[in-house]
Amino acid sequence: MAVYLDHNASTPLDPRVLEAMAPFLRGPYGNPSSAHRHGRAARDAIETARAQMAALVTADPGEVIFTSGGTEANNFAVKGVAAKQQHGRLLYSAIEHPSVLEPLQALARQGRAVETIAVDAEGRVDEAAFQQQLRRSKVALVSCMVANNETGVIQNTTRLAMLARAAGAVFHADAVQALGKIPLDFAASGAQLLSVSSHKIYGPKGAGALIADRALELEPLLHGGGQERGLRGGTENVAAIAGFGAAAELAGQELDRRKTHTRHLRERLETALMRIPGIRIFSAGAIRLPNTVQFAVPSIHSATLLGLLDKKGFAVSSGSACASGSDQASHVLLAMGVPQDVALCAIRVSVGKDNTQNEVDQFVETLCTLMAGLGVTLPSVALS
Ligand SMILES: Cc1ncc(COP(=O)(O)O)c(C=O)c1O
């Protein structure tokens, strides 16, 4: 049996997306920058994808800059703003993905003033502390994710963007986990930059985008042949971009259905989990993505449980895919004040559009059997 419950790490390629990509792997091979018919066919595919992507996040197609994924979009946003705005502090929430915090820490090593924004025990940005930080001295950039990859907590980025912009800062939102799971409206959000990624929405790996307000000055990420408004040079990955566009269109059409389905599965799972004595569900009191739950069974190290679950055919993770396999506690949970020994027991389940109720029930049953095998006594947690 193989049950995949790790959709925040990556999603399977939707067969309809593969259909949309196939012609560009087999057929039109021209360079999208070439003026002849082969080039024009490739260019058309990219522009169709740009419009599909823009529609999903209520942006203008001219605001979509294709990248190789979410990591590149986040690096681009941070470095692109920092290079243009030489003065002012760079602020980021303490729970950002490494693709935001690592480039910021690299800038800090080069002498730039970089600060974290604290979160509360549920993983929500501490707004009062943030406002104080904004008042202290000039802020060039604020980066805060829309939804956290581990806990699923959704931030009020519209309000945070409003506060940041009123203080004269550029606001960047990492929407990699939010895309396709909740509605996003770039035009109304107040953010000037938004990062998204294809492989989290049943699209191929190796495609993403930075949605960038055209009025915002950005330093190019890759200098080259002038592609992507001269900001990201390099011949485009046409098939992957076409796939990303198709995945975006499907995500828009199916958003409500996916939300309702995954929320139902997540709630069923949480109801069962809450009957396990001693279990802790992180950020249970916060507004979260419909598909995500992160919990800990204190005293059972996540590495142990993940290995045992994998042997039984269940794919889940301890938090971010990058941190999985390491025995470092999640920086997200530590920032929320979770003790290190509890954070080391964290398990993240992220369900997807094709998971079934039966799979979720089998997961709970297997988890309880494994825990009993590890000496944890449990009452019946079976679901009716
Ligand atoms: C919140 C968040 N941002 C950025 C990324 C990086 O995206 P990519 O895998 O497309 O580089 C991830 C991937 O897990 C993520 O969860």
The ligand as an ORCA input file, in Angstrom:
! r2SCAN-3c Opt
* xyz 0 1
  C       6.621     28.327      1.725
  C       7.576     27.844      0.688
  N       8.293     28.731     -0.010
  C       9.154     28.354     -0.963
  C       9.344     27.034     -1.282
  C      10.323     26.649     -2.348
  O       9.659     26.318     -3.543
  P      10.397     25.405     -4.662
  O      10.375     23.999     -4.141
  O       9.533     25.586     -5.880
  O      11.763     25.930     -4.846
  C       8.631     26.057     -0.568
  C       8.832     24.614     -0.845
  O       8.561     23.777     -0.034
  C       7.717     26.488      0.425
  O       6.997     25.612      1.130
*
